[in-house]
Amino acid sequence: MNCVQLFEVFKSDMKMKKFLPILEGHEKYPVFYDKNRQVLSLPPIINSEATKITLDTKNVFIEITGTDLVKTKVCLAILAAQFSNYCAEGSQHTVE
């Protein structure tokens, strides 16, 4: 299923349809995928089942999507601070 087909499905989903106007009308959609081309995220619409955080998760990539740069930076700072509480001493933290 491509993005256009996925968006058609989401148009009838009560939870997802409110996010579609953010991307509607654009020629291209943002997508994150891994080295095997498995889709990890279609921001700001949906994330992949493969990227859910579990008790066994060791590495986390935090992606923030928004239309207001200041609000997205605040959100990133809060999430990074919250996650840092669960990081091992001396572990590497990168925020960009």
N, CA, C and O atoms as a CHARMM CRD file, in Angstrom:
* protein
*
  384
    1    1 MET  N      0.85200  -1.17200   0.00000 PROA 1      0.00000
    2    1 MET  CA     0.00000   0.00000   0.00000 PROA 1      0.00000
    3    1 MET  C      0.89300   1.23000   0.00000 PROA 1      0.00000
    4    1 MET  O      1.83400   1.31100   0.79000 PROA 1      0.00000
    5    2 ASN  N      0.61600   2.17500  -0.86400 PROA 2      0.00000
    6    2 ASN  CA     1.38700   3.41400  -0.87500 PROA 2      0.00000
    7    2 ASN  C      0.68900   4.46100   0.00100 PROA 2      0.00000
    8    2 ASN  O     -0.37800   4.19900   0.55700 PROA 2      0.00000
    9    3 CYS  N      1.29400   5.64400   0.12200 PROA 3      0.00000
   10    3 CYS  CA     0.74700   6.67600   1.01400 PROA 3      0.00000
   11    3 CYS  C     -0.63500   7.13700   0.59100 PROA 3      0.00000
   12    3 CYS  O     -1.49400   7.37500   1.44000 PROA 3      0.00000
   13    4 VAL  N     -0.85900   7.26500  -0.69100 PROA 4      0.00000
   14    4 VAL  CA    -2.16400   7.72000  -1.16600 PROA 4      0.00000
   15    4 VAL  C     -3.24100   6.71000  -0.76400 PROA 4      0.00000
   16    4 VAL  O     -4.31400   7.09300  -0.29800 PROA 4      0.00000
   17    5 GLN  N     -2.95100   5.43000  -0.94600 PROA 5      0.00000
   18    5 GLN  CA    -3.89900   4.38000  -0.56000 PROA 5      0.00000
   19    5 GLN  C     -4.10500   4.36400   0.95600 PROA 5      0.00000
   20    5 GLN  O     -5.23200   4.21000   1.42600 PROA 5      0.00000
   21    6 LEU  N     -3.02500   4.52100   1.71900 PROA 6      0.00000
   22    6 LEU  CA    -3.12000   4.54600   3.17200 PROA 6      0.00000
   23    6 LEU  C     -3.98100   5.71700   3.63700 PROA 6      0.00000
   24    6 LEU  O     -4.80900   5.56500   4.53500 PROA 6      0.00000
   25    7 PHE  N     -3.78800   6.87500   3.02900 PROA 7      0.00000
   26    7 PHE  CA    -4.57000   8.04700   3.40500 PROA 7      0.00000
   27    7 PHE  C     -6.04800   7.83800   3.09900 PROA 7      0.00000
   28    7 PHE  O     -6.90200   8.32500   3.84000 PROA 7      0.00000
   29    8 GLU  N     -6.36400   7.12700   2.03100 PROA 8      0.00000
   30    8 GLU  CA    -7.76000   6.81600   1.71200 PROA 8      0.00000
   31    8 GLU  C     -8.39000   5.98500   2.83200 PROA 8      0.00000
   32    8 GLU  O     -9.53800   6.21200   3.21200 PROA 8      0.00000
   33    9 VAL  N     -7.63100   5.02300   3.35300 PROA 9      0.00000
   34    9 VAL  CA    -8.11200   4.20400   4.46500 PROA 9      0.00000
   35    9 VAL  C     -8.31400   5.07300   5.70900 PROA 9      0.00000
   36    9 VAL  O     -9.31600   4.93300   6.41000 PROA 9      0.00000
   37   10 PHE  N     -7.36300   5.96800   5.97800 PROA 10     0.00000
   38   10 PHE  CA    -7.42900   6.80400   7.17600 PROA 10     0.00000
   39   10 PHE  C     -8.53800   7.85300   7.11600 PROA 10     0.00000
   40   10 PHE  O     -8.95200   8.36100   8.15900 PROA 10     0.00000
   41   11 LYS  N     -9.02300   8.18600   5.93400 PROA 11     0.00000
   42   11 LYS  CA   -10.10000   9.17200   5.82400 PROA 11     0.00000
   43   11 LYS  C    -11.35700   8.72200   6.55500 PROA 11     0.00000
   44   11 LYS  O    -12.16500   9.55400   6.96600 PROA 11     0.00000
   45   12 SER  N    -11.53000   7.41800   6.71900 PROA 12     0.00000
   46   12 SER  CA   -12.71500   6.92300   7.42000 PROA 12     0.00000
   47   12 SER  C    -12.40200   6.49400   8.85100 PROA 12     0.00000
   48   12 SER  O    -13.27100   5.94600   9.53000 PROA 12     0.00000
   49   13 ASP  N    -11.17700   6.73300   9.32000 PROA 13     0.00000
   50   13 ASP  CA   -10.77100   6.38700  10.67800 PROA 13     0.00000
   51   13 ASP  C    -10.95300   7.61400  11.56900 PROA 13     0.00000
   52   13 ASP  O    -10.33300   8.65300  11.34100 PROA 13     0.00000
   53   14 MET  N    -11.80800   7.48500  12.58700 PROA 14     0.00000
   54   14 MET  CA   -12.13200   8.62500  13.46400 PROA 14     0.00000
   55   14 MET  C    -10.90300   9.25000  14.11700 PROA 14     0.00000
   56   14 MET  O    -10.84100  10.46700  14.28800 PROA 14     0.00000
   57   15 LYS  N     -9.93200   8.42600  14.48000 PROA 15     0.00000
   58   15 LYS  CA    -8.74100   8.92100  15.16500 PROA 15     0.00000
   59   15 LYS  C     -7.73400   9.54000  14.18900 PROA 15     0.00000
   60   15 LYS  O     -7.12600  10.56700  14.49400 PROA 15     0.00000
   61   16 MET  N     -7.55700   8.92900  13.03300 PROA 16     0.00000
   62   16 MET  CA    -6.49200   9.33600  12.11600 PROA 16     0.00000
   63   16 MET  C     -6.87600  10.46000  11.15700 PROA 16     0.00000
   64   16 MET  O     -6.01000  11.22800  10.73700 PROA 16     0.00000
   65   17 LYS  N     -8.13900  10.57000  10.80900 PROA 17     0.00000
   66   17 LYS  CA    -8.52400  11.51100   9.76000 PROA 17     0.00000
   67   17 LYS  C     -8.23200  12.97600  10.10600 PROA 17     0.00000
   68   17 LYS  O     -8.06900  13.80100   9.20600 PROA 17     0.00000
   69   18 LYS  N     -8.16500  13.30000  11.38300 PROA 18     0.00000
   70   18 LYS  CA    -7.90800  14.69800  11.75700 PROA 18     0.00000
   71   18 LYS  C     -6.47900  15.14100  11.42800 PROA 18     0.00000
   72   18 LYS  O     -6.20600  16.34000  11.36400 PROA 18     0.00000
   73   19 PHE  N     -5.55800  14.17900  11.21900 PROA 19     0.00000
   74   19 PHE  CA    -4.17500  14.52700  10.91100 PROA 19     0.00000
   75   19 PHE  C     -3.91000  14.66900   9.41200 PROA 19     0.00000
   76   19 PHE  O     -2.91200  15.27300   9.02000 PROA 19     0.00000
   77   20 LEU  N     -4.77100  14.13500   8.58800 PROA 20     0.00000
   78   20 LEU  CA    -4.55300  14.12400   7.14900 PROA 20     0.00000
   79   20 LEU  C     -4.43200  15.51400   6.51600 PROA 20     0.00000
   80   20 LEU  O     -3.61800  15.68400   5.60800 PROA 20     0.00000
   81   21 PRO  N     -5.20900  16.52300   6.95800 PROA 21     0.00000
   82   21 PRO  CA    -5.08400  17.84100   6.32700 PROA 21     0.00000
   83   21 PRO  C     -3.67700  18.45200   6.41900 PROA 21     0.00000
   84   21 PRO  O     -3.32700  19.31800   5.61700 PROA 21     0.00000
   85   22 ILE  N     -2.88600  18.01200   7.37400 PROA 22     0.00000
   86   22 ILE  CA    -1.51900  18.54300   7.50700 PROA 22     0.00000
   87   22 ILE  C     -0.70300  18.25700   6.25000 PROA 22     0.00000
   88   22 ILE  O      0.13300  19.06600   5.84600 PROA 22     0.00000
   89   23 LEU  N     -0.95100  17.09400   5.63200 PROA 23     0.00000
   90   23 LEU  CA    -0.16400  16.69000   4.46800 PROA 23     0.00000
   91   23 LEU  C     -0.92400  16.73700   3.14700 PROA 23     0.00000
   92   23 LEU  O     -0.30800  16.68500   2.08300 PROA 23     0.00000
   93   24 GLU  N     -2.22500  16.83200   3.19700 PROA 24     0.00000
   94   24 GLU  CA    -3.01100  16.82100   1.96200 PROA 24     0.00000
   95   24 GLU  C     -2.59400  17.94600   1.03400 PROA 24     0.00000
   96   24 GLU  O     -2.31300  19.06300   1.46800 PROA 24     0.00000
   97   25 GLY  N     -2.56100  17.63000  -0.24500 PROA 25     0.00000
   98   25 GLY  CA    -2.22200  18.62200  -1.25100 PROA 25     0.00000
   99   25 GLY  C     -0.74300  18.71400  -1.55300 PROA 25     0.00000
  100   25 GLY  O     -0.34900  19.42900  -2.47400 PROA 25     0.00000
  101   26 HSD  N      0.08000  18.01400  -0.80600 PROA 26     0.00000
  102   26 HSD  CA     1.51700  18.02400  -1.05600 PROA 26     0.00000
  103   26 HSD  C      1.87300  16.90300  -2.03300 PROA 26     0.00000
  104   26 HSD  O      1.25900  15.83600  -2.02500 PROA 26     0.00000
  105   27 GLU  N      2.85100  17.15800  -2.85300 PROA 27     0.00000
  106   27 GLU  CA     3.28500  16.17500  -3.84400 PROA 27     0.00000
  107   27 GLU  C      4.05100  15.02500  -3.20100 PROA 27     0.00000
  108   27 GLU  O      3.98600  13.88900  -3.67200 PROA 27     0.00000
  109   28 LYS  N      4.78400  15.32500  -2.11400 PROA 28     0.00000
  110   28 LYS  CA     5.58900  14.31400  -1.43000 PROA 28     0.00000
  111   28 LYS  C      5.21500  14.27900   0.04000 PROA 28     0.00000
  112   28 LYS  O      4.76500  15.27700   0.60300 PROA 28     0.00000
  113   29 TYR  N      5.40900  13.09700   0.66800 PROA 29     0.00000
  114   29 TYR  CA     5.14600  12.92500   2.08900 PROA 29     0.00000
  115   29 TYR  C      6.43700  12.54500   2.79400 PROA 29     0.00000
  116   29 TYR  O      7.26900  11.84000   2.22100 PROA 29     0.00000
  117   30 PRO  N      6.62000  13.01000   4.05000 PROA 30     0.00000
  118   30 PRO  CA     7.81200  12.59100   4.79700 PROA 30     0.00000
  119   30 PRO  C      7.69800  11.12800   5.20300 PROA 30     0.00000
  120   30 PRO  O      6.61200  10.65100   5.53000 PROA 30     0.00000
  121   31 VAL  N      8.81800  10.42200   5.18000 PROA 31     0.00000
  122   31 VAL  CA     8.82700   9.01700   5.57700 PROA 31     0.00000
  123   31 VAL  C     10.19800   8.67000   6.15300 PROA 31     0.00000
  124   31 VAL  O     11.22500   9.10500   5.63200 PROA 31     0.00000
  125   32 PHE  N     10.20800   7.88800   7.22700 PROA 32     0.00000
  126   32 PHE  CA    11.43300   7.33100   7.79200 PROA 32     0.00000
  127   32 PHE  C     11.37500   5.83300   7.56200 PROA 32     0.00000
  128   32 PHE  O     10.37100   5.18600   7.86200 PROA 32     0.00000
  129   33 TYR  N     12.45500   5.28800   7.03000 PROA 33     0.00000
  130   33 TYR  CA    12.52000   3.84700   6.83900 PROA 33     0.00000
  131   33 TYR  C     13.91500   3.35300   7.18900 PROA 33     0.00000
  132   33 TYR  O     14.86600   4.13400   7.22800 PROA 33     0.00000
  133   34 ASP  N     14.03300   2.05000   7.44300 PROA 34     0.00000
  134   34 ASP  CA    15.32000   1.48500   7.82600 PROA 34     0.00000
  135   34 ASP  C     16.11200   1.04500   6.60000 PROA 34     0.00000
  136   34 ASP  O     15.68100   1.25600   5.46600 PROA 34     0.00000
  137   35 LYS  N     17.27600   0.43200   6.83300 PROA 35     0.00000
  138   35 LYS  CA    18.14500   0.04300   5.72900 PROA 35     0.00000
  139   35 LYS  C     17.51500  -0.99000   4.80600 PROA 35     0.00000
  140   35 LYS  O     17.95700  -1.16000   3.67000 PROA 35     0.00000
  141   36 ASN  N     16.47900  -1.68600   5.29100 PROA 36     0.00000
  142   36 ASN  CA    15.76500  -2.67200   4.47600 PROA 36     0.00000
  143   36 ASN  C     14.53000  -2.07200   3.80000 PROA 36     0.00000
  144   36 ASN  O     13.73300  -2.78700   3.19300 PROA 36     0.00000
  145   37 ARG  N     14.38400  -0.75600   3.91500 PROA 37     0.00000
  146   37 ARG  CA    13.26600  -0.00100   3.34500 PROA 37     0.00000
  147   37 ARG  C     11.92700  -0.32200   4.02200 PROA 37     0.00000
  148   37 ARG  O     10.86200  -0.11800   3.43900 PROA 37     0.00000
  149   38 GLN  N     11.99700  -0.83000   5.27100 PROA 38     0.00000
  150   38 GLN  CA    10.77600  -1.01900   6.05300 PROA 38     0.00000
  151   38 GLN  C     10.37100   0.34700   6.59700 PROA 38     0.00000
  152   38 GLN  O     11.18000   1.03800   7.21500 PROA 38     0.00000
  153   39 VAL  N      9.14200   0.72600   6.37000 PROA 39     0.00000
  154   39 VAL  CA     8.66200   2.03000   6.83500 PROA 39     0.00000
  155   39 VAL  C      8.57200   2.02900   8.35000 PROA 39     0.00000
  156   39 VAL  O      7.94700   1.15300   8.94900 PROA 39     0.00000
  157   40 LEU  N      9.20600   3.02500   8.96400 PROA 40     0.00000
  158   40 LEU  CA     9.19200   3.17700  10.42000 PROA 40     0.00000
  159   40 LEU  C      8.19900   4.24600  10.86900 PROA 40     0.00000
  160   40 LEU  O      7.60100   4.14100  11.94000 PROA 40     0.00000
  161   41 SER  N      8.03000   5.27400  10.03800 PROA 41     0.00000
  162   41 SER  CA     7.14500   6.36400  10.41700 PROA 41     0.00000
  163   41 SER  C      6.73700   7.17100   9.19300 PROA 41     0.00000
  164   41 SER  O      7.52900   7.38600   8.27500 PROA 41     0.00000
  165   42 LEU  N      5.48600   7.61000   9.20200 PROA 42     0.00000
  166   42 LEU  CA     4.98000   8.57600   8.23000 PROA 42     0.00000
  167   42 LEU  C      4.53000   9.78900   9.04500 PROA 42     0.00000
  168   42 LEU  O      3.33800   9.97400   9.28900 PROA 42     0.00000
  169   43 PRO  N      5.50200  10.62000   9.46700 PROA 43     0.00000
  170   43 PRO  CA     5.13800  11.73300  10.34400 PROA 43     0.00000
  171   43 PRO  C      4.28900  12.76200   9.61000 PROA 43     0.00000
  172   43 PRO  O      4.52500  12.98800   8.42300 PROA 43     0.00000
  173   44 PRO  N      3.35500  13.36900  10.22600 PROA 44     0.00000
  174   44 PRO  CA     2.89000  13.19700  11.59800 PROA 44     0.00000
  175   44 PRO  C      1.70700  12.23700  11.68900 PROA 44     0.00000
  176   44 PRO  O      0.91300  12.31500  12.62700 PROA 44     0.00000
  177   45 ILE  N      1.58900  11.34700  10.73100 PROA 45     0.00000
  178   45 ILE  CA     0.39800  10.50000  10.64100 PROA 45     0.00000
  179   45 ILE  C      0.46700   9.25100  11.51400 PROA 45     0.00000
  180   45 ILE  O     -0.41300   9.03400  12.34700 PROA 45     0.00000
  181   46 ILE  N      1.49600   8.42900  11.33600 PROA 46     0.00000
  182   46 ILE  CA     1.52600   7.14200  12.03200 PROA 46     0.00000
  183   46 ILE  C      2.95400   6.62100  12.15500 PROA 46     0.00000
  184   46 ILE  O      3.82400   6.94800  11.34800 PROA 46     0.00000
  185   47 ASN  N      3.17400   5.80700  13.17700 PROA 47     0.00000
  186   47 ASN  CA     4.45200   5.12200  13.36100 PROA 47     0.00000
  187   47 ASN  C      4.24400   3.63200  13.13900 PROA 47     0.00000
  188   47 ASN  O      3.11800   3.13700  13.16400 PROA 47     0.00000
  189   48 SER  N      5.33900   2.93000  12.92500 PROA 48     0.00000
  190   48 SER  CA     5.29400   1.50400  12.64300 PROA 48     0.00000
  191   48 SER  C      5.19200   0.67500  13.90900 PROA 48     0.00000
  192   48 SER  O      5.66800   1.07900  14.97000 PROA 48     0.00000
  193   49 GLU  N      4.58100  -0.46700  13.79200 PROA 49     0.00000
  194   49 GLU  CA     4.54100  -1.44700  14.88500 PROA 49     0.00000
  195   49 GLU  C      5.97000  -1.84500  15.25300 PROA 49     0.00000
  196   49 GLU  O      6.25600  -2.14500  16.41200 PROA 49     0.00000
  197   50 ALA  N      6.86800  -1.84800  14.26200 PROA 50     0.00000
  198   50 ALA  CA     8.25900  -2.26700  14.47800 PROA 50     0.00000
  199   50 ALA  C      9.03300  -1.31000  15.37700 PROA 50     0.00000
  200   50 ALA  O     10.09400  -1.67500  15.88400 PROA 50     0.00000
  201   51 THR  N      8.53200  -0.10000  15.58600 PROA 51     0.00000
  202   51 THR  CA     9.28400   0.88800  16.36600 PROA 51     0.00000
  203   51 THR  C      8.71600   1.12000  17.77200 PROA 51     0.00000
  204   51 THR  O      9.13000   2.05100  18.46200 PROA 51     0.00000
  205   52 LYS  N      7.78400   0.28700  18.18700 PROA 52     0.00000
  206   52 LYS  CA     7.24400   0.43800  19.53900 PROA 52     0.00000
  207   52 LYS  C      8.33100   0.18600  20.57900 PROA 52     0.00000
  208   52 LYS  O      9.17300  -0.69600  20.41600 PROA 52     0.00000
  209   53 ILE  N      8.29700   0.96400  21.63500 PROA 53     0.00000
  210   53 ILE  CA     9.25100   0.81400  22.72700 PROA 53     0.00000
  211   53 ILE  C      8.74900  -0.27100  23.67900 PROA 53     0.00000
  212   53 ILE  O      7.58300  -0.27900  24.07200 PROA 53     0.00000
  213   54 THR  N      9.64700  -1.18400  24.04100 PROA 54     0.00000
  214   54 THR  CA     9.32800  -2.25600  24.99000 PROA 54     0.00000
  215   54 THR  C     10.33600  -2.22100  26.13100 PROA 54     0.00000
  216   54 THR  O     11.23400  -1.37900  26.14200 PROA 54     0.00000
  217   55 LEU  N     10.19600  -3.11800  27.07700 PROA 55     0.00000
  218   55 LEU  CA    11.15600  -3.20800  28.18100 PROA 55     0.00000
  219   55 LEU  C     12.53500  -3.64100  27.69200 PROA 55     0.00000
  220   55 LEU  O     13.52600  -3.43500  28.39400 PROA 55     0.00000
  221   56 ASP  N     12.61700  -4.23400  26.50600 PROA 56     0.00000
  222   56 ASP  CA    13.88900  -4.67700  25.95100 PROA 56     0.00000
  223   56 ASP  C     14.55500  -3.63700  25.05400 PROA 56     0.00000
  224   56 ASP  O     15.65500  -3.87200  24.55400 PROA 56     0.00000
  225   57 THR  N     13.91500  -2.50400  24.84300 PROA 57     0.00000
  226   57 THR  CA    14.45700  -1.46400  23.96000 PROA 57     0.00000
  227   57 THR  C     15.75900  -0.90300  24.52700 PROA 57     0.00000
  228   57 THR  O     15.83700  -0.56700  25.70900 PROA 57     0.00000
  229   58 LYS  N     16.77600  -0.80600  23.67600 PROA 58     0.00000
  230   58 LYS  CA    18.08600  -0.29100  24.10100 PROA 58     0.00000
  231   58 LYS  C     18.39700   1.08600  23.52300 PROA 58     0.00000
  232   58 LYS  O     19.04600   1.89800  24.18400 PROA 58     0.00000
  233   59 ASN  N     17.94700   1.36000  22.31200 PROA 59     0.00000
  234   59 ASN  CA    18.22100   2.63600  21.65100 PROA 59     0.00000
  235   59 ASN  C     16.91000   3.28100  21.21400 PROA 59     0.00000
  236   59 ASN  O     15.99500   2.59600  20.75600 PROA 59     0.00000
  237   60 VAL  N     16.82600   4.59100  21.35600 PROA 60     0.00000
  238   60 VAL  CA    15.61000   5.31100  21.00900 PROA 60     0.00000
  239   60 VAL  C     15.96600   6.48600  20.10500 PROA 60     0.00000
  240   60 VAL  O     16.86500   7.27000  20.40800 PROA 60     0.00000
  241   61 PHE  N     15.25600   6.59100  19.00600 PROA 61     0.00000
  242   61 PHE  CA    15.36100   7.74300  18.11300 PROA 61     0.00000
  243   61 PHE  C     14.09100   8.55100  18.32400 PROA 61     0.00000
  244   61 PHE  O     12.99200   8.05100  18.08000 PROA 61     0.00000
  245   62 ILE  N     14.22700   9.78800  18.77100 PROA 62     0.00000
  246   62 ILE  CA    13.06400  10.63200  19.02000 PROA 62     0.00000
  247   62 ILE  C     12.90900  11.58000  17.84000 PROA 62     0.00000
  248   62 ILE  O     13.80900  12.36200  17.53200 PROA 62     0.00000
  249   63 GLU  N     11.76800  11.50200  17.19000 PROA 63     0.00000
  250   63 GLU  CA    11.46400  12.36800  16.04700 PROA 63     0.00000
  251   63 GLU  C     10.27500  13.22200  16.43800 PROA 63     0.00000
  252   63 GLU  O      9.25100  12.70500  16.88600 PROA 63     0.00000
  253   64 ILE  N     10.40800  14.52500  16.27000 PROA 64     0.00000
  254   64 ILE  CA     9.31900  15.44900  16.58800 PROA 64     0.00000
  255   64 ILE  C      8.90900  16.14700  15.30000 PROA 64     0.00000
  256   64 ILE  O      9.74800  16.70200  14.59100 PROA 64     0.00000
  257   65 THR  N      7.62900  16.11600  15.00600 PROA 65     0.00000
  258   65 THR  CA     7.10800  16.78300  13.81600 PROA 65     0.00000
  259   65 THR  C      6.09200  17.82300  14.26500 PROA 65     0.00000
  260   65 THR  O      5.24400  17.54300  15.11200 PROA 65     0.00000
  261   66 GLY  N      6.17400  19.00300  13.70700 PROA 66     0.00000
  262   66 GLY  CA     5.20900  20.03400  14.06200 PROA 66     0.00000
  263   66 GLY  C      5.25100  21.18900  13.08700 PROA 66     0.00000
  264   66 GLY  O      6.12300  21.26500  12.22200 PROA 66     0.00000
  265   67 THR  N      4.31200  22.06800  13.23900 PROA 67     0.00000
  266   67 THR  CA     4.24400  23.25000  12.37500 PROA 67     0.00000
  267   67 THR  C      4.77600  24.49900  13.07000 PROA 67     0.00000
  268   67 THR  O      4.84100  25.56500  12.45800 PROA 67     0.00000
  269   68 ASP  N      5.15500  24.38200  14.33000 PROA 68     0.00000
  270   68 ASP  CA     5.69500  25.49900  15.10600 PROA 68     0.00000
  271   68 ASP  C      7.05200  25.06300  15.66000 PROA 68     0.00000
  272   68 ASP  O      7.11800  24.17600  16.51100 PROA 68     0.00000
  273   69 LEU  N      8.12900  25.68100  15.18200 PROA 69     0.00000
  274   69 LEU  CA     9.48300  25.27900  15.55800 PROA 69     0.00000
  275   69 LEU  C      9.72900  25.40500  17.05800 PROA 69     0.00000
  276   69 LEU  O     10.33700  24.51300  17.65000 PROA 69     0.00000
  277   70 VAL  N      9.28200  26.46800  17.67800 PROA 70     0.00000
  278   70 VAL  CA     9.49500  26.66100  19.11400 PROA 70     0.00000
  279   70 VAL  C      8.80800  25.54100  19.90800 PROA 70     0.00000
  280   70 VAL  O      9.40400  24.97000  20.82100 PROA 70     0.00000
  281   71 LYS  N      7.57900  25.23600  19.56200 PROA 71     0.00000
  282   71 LYS  CA     6.85100  24.18300  20.28100 PROA 71     0.00000
  283   71 LYS  C      7.49700  22.81700  20.06900 PROA 71     0.00000
  284   71 LYS  O      7.53100  22.00100  20.99000 PROA 71     0.00000
  285   72 THR  N      8.00500  22.56200  18.87800 PROA 72     0.00000
  286   72 THR  CA     8.64500  21.26800  18.64300 PROA 72     0.00000
  287   72 THR  C      9.95200  21.15900  19.42100 PROA 72     0.00000
  288   72 THR  O     10.29200  20.08200  19.91100 PROA 72     0.00000
  289   73 LYS  N     10.67800  22.25000  19.53700 PROA 73     0.00000
  290   73 LYS  CA    11.92400  22.22900  20.32000 PROA 73     0.00000
  291   73 LYS  C     11.63200  22.01800  21.80500 PROA 73     0.00000
  292   73 LYS  O     12.36300  21.29200  22.47900 PROA 73     0.00000
  293   74 VAL  N     10.57900  22.64000  22.31800 PROA 74     0.00000
  294   74 VAL  CA    10.19300  22.45500  23.71600 PROA 74     0.00000
  295   74 VAL  C      9.79200  20.99800  23.94400 PROA 74     0.00000
  296   74 VAL  O     10.19300  20.38900  24.93500 PROA 74     0.00000
  297   75 CYS  N      9.01400  20.45200  23.04200 PROA 75     0.00000
  298   75 CYS  CA     8.58100  19.06200  23.14900 PROA 75     0.00000
  299   75 CYS  C      9.78400  18.11700  23.13200 PROA 75     0.00000
  300   75 CYS  O      9.84200  17.18100  23.93000 PROA 75     0.00000
  301   76 LEU  N     10.72700  18.34700  22.24800 PROA 76     0.00000
  302   76 LEU  CA    11.93700  17.52700  22.17100 PROA 76     0.00000
  303   76 LEU  C     12.74200  17.61200  23.46800 PROA 76     0.00000
  304   76 LEU  O     13.21700  16.59400  23.97300 PROA 76     0.00000
  305   77 ALA  N     12.89400  18.81200  24.00200 PROA 77     0.00000
  306   77 ALA  CA    13.65200  18.98500  25.24400 PROA 77     0.00000
  307   77 ALA  C     12.99800  18.22700  26.40200 PROA 77     0.00000
  308   77 ALA  O     13.68500  17.60100  27.20900 PROA 77     0.00000
  309   78 ILE  N     11.68200  18.28900  26.47500 PROA 78     0.00000
  310   78 ILE  CA    10.97000  17.58200  27.54600 PROA 78     0.00000
  311   78 ILE  C     11.12500  16.07700  27.39000 PROA 78     0.00000
  312   78 ILE  O     11.42400  15.38500  28.36300 PROA 78     0.00000
  313   79 LEU  N     10.92700  15.56100  26.18600 PROA 79     0.00000
  314   79 LEU  CA    11.06200  14.12500  25.95600 PROA 79     0.00000
  315   79 LEU  C     12.48300  13.63700  26.22900 PROA 79     0.00000
  316   79 LEU  O     12.67500  12.59400  26.85300 PROA 79     0.00000
  317   80 ALA  N     13.47400  14.39000  25.76100 PROA 80     0.00000
  318   80 ALA  CA    14.86500  13.99500  25.99100 PROA 80     0.00000
  319   80 ALA  C     15.18400  13.97400  27.47900 PROA 80     0.00000
  320   80 ALA  O     15.87100  13.07100  27.95700 PROA 80     0.00000
  321   81 ALA  N     14.68700  14.96600  28.21200 PROA 81     0.00000
  322   81 ALA  CA    14.92800  15.00800  29.65100 PROA 81     0.00000
  323   81 ALA  C     14.26300  13.82600  30.34900 PROA 81     0.00000
  324   81 ALA  O     14.85300  13.21500  31.24000 PROA 81     0.00000
  325   82 GLN  N     13.05200  13.51000  29.94800 PROA 82     0.00000
  326   82 GLN  CA    12.34700  12.37900  30.55400 PROA 82     0.00000
  327   82 GLN  C     13.04600  11.05400  30.25500 PROA 82     0.00000
  328   82 GLN  O     13.19600  10.21900  31.14700 PROA 82     0.00000
  329   83 PHE  N     13.47000  10.85900  29.02400 PROA 83     0.00000
  330   83 PHE  CA    14.17500   9.62900  28.66500 PROA 83     0.00000
  331   83 PHE  C     15.51700   9.52300  29.37100 PROA 83     0.00000
  332   83 PHE  O     15.95700   8.42000  29.69700 PROA 83     0.00000
  333   84 SER  N     16.17700  10.65400  29.61200 PROA 84     0.00000
  334   84 SER  CA    17.50100  10.61500  30.23300 PROA 84     0.00000
  335   84 SER  C     17.45700  10.01100  31.63300 PROA 84     0.00000
  336   84 SER  O     18.46700   9.50400  32.12200 PROA 84     0.00000
  337   85 ASN  N     16.30300  10.06300  32.27700 PROA 85     0.00000
  338   85 ASN  CA    16.16200   9.45600  33.59900 PROA 85     0.00000
  339   85 ASN  C     16.35500   7.94800  33.56700 PROA 85     0.00000
  340   85 ASN  O     16.66000   7.33900  34.59200 PROA 85     0.00000
  341   86 TYR  N     16.18100   7.34800  32.41000 PROA 86     0.00000
  342   86 TYR  CA    16.26300   5.89500  32.27300 PROA 86     0.00000
  343   86 TYR  C     17.53400   5.43100  31.57100 PROA 86     0.00000
  344   86 TYR  O     17.68800   4.24100  31.29400 PROA 86     0.00000
  345   87 CYS  N     18.44200   6.35100  31.28100 PROA 87     0.00000
  346   87 CYS  CA    19.69500   6.01200  30.60300 PROA 87     0.00000
  347   87 CYS  C     20.74800   5.57600  31.62300 PROA 87     0.00000
  348   87 CYS  O     20.78100   6.05300  32.75800 PROA 87     0.00000
  349   88 ALA  N     21.58400   4.67600  31.19100 PROA 88     0.00000
  350   88 ALA  CA    22.66900   4.21600  32.05600 PROA 88     0.00000
  351   88 ALA  C     23.69900   5.33200  32.22400 PROA 88     0.00000
  352   88 ALA  O     23.86000   6.18000  31.34700 PROA 88     0.00000
  353   89 GLU  N     24.38600   5.31900  33.35500 PROA 89     0.00000
  354   89 GLU  CA    25.45000   6.28600  33.59500 PROA 89     0.00000
  355   89 GLU  C     26.48700   6.20200  32.46600 PROA 89     0.00000
  356   89 GLU  O     26.88500   5.11000  32.06100 PROA 89     0.00000
  357   90 GLY  N     26.90500   7.33400  31.97900 PROA 90     0.00000
  358   90 GLY  CA    27.93700   7.37000  30.95000 PROA 90     0.00000
  359   90 GLY  C     27.43600   7.05600  29.55500 PROA 90     0.00000
  360   90 GLY  O     28.23900   6.98100  28.62500 PROA 90     0.00000
  361   91 SER  N     26.12800   6.86900  29.37600 PROA 91     0.00000
  362   91 SER  CA    25.62500   6.57300  28.03400 PROA 91     0.00000
  363   91 SER  C     25.61900   7.84800  27.20000 PROA 91     0.00000
  364   91 SER  O     25.59300   8.96000  27.72800 PROA 91     0.00000
  365   92 GLN  N     25.64400   7.65700  25.89400 PROA 92     0.00000
  366   92 GLN  CA    25.76600   8.78400  24.97700 PROA 92     0.00000
  367   92 GLN  C     24.39000   9.37500  24.69100 PROA 92     0.00000
  368   92 GLN  O     23.45200   8.65100  24.36100 PROA 92     0.00000
  369   93 HSD  N     24.27700  10.68800  24.81800 PROA 93     0.00000
  370   93 HSD  CA    23.02500  11.40000  24.53800 PROA 93     0.00000
  371   93 HSD  C     23.30600  12.43200  23.46600 PROA 93     0.00000
  372   93 HSD  O     24.24300  13.22000  23.59400 PROA 93     0.00000
  373   94 THR  N     22.52500  12.43800  22.43500 PROA 94     0.00000
  374   94 THR  CA    22.67100  13.42500  21.36500 PROA 94     0.00000
  375   94 THR  C     21.32100  14.07600  21.10700 PROA 94     0.00000
  376   94 THR  O     20.33500  13.38700  20.84400 PROA 94     0.00000
  377   95 VAL  N     21.27700  15.37500  21.18100 PROA 95     0.00000
  378   95 VAL  CA    20.05900  16.13100  20.87000 PROA 95     0.00000
  379   95 VAL  C     20.42000  17.17100  19.84200 PROA 95     0.00000
  380   95 VAL  O     21.33100  17.97400  20.04500 PROA 95     0.00000
  381   96 GLU  N     19.69900  17.15500  18.73000 PROA 96     0.00000
  382   96 GLU  CA    19.96000  18.13600  17.66100 PROA 96     0.00000
  383   96 GLU  C     18.72100  18.92100  17.34400 PROA 96     0.00000
  384   96 GLU  O     18.74800  19.79000  16.47200 PROA 96     0.00000
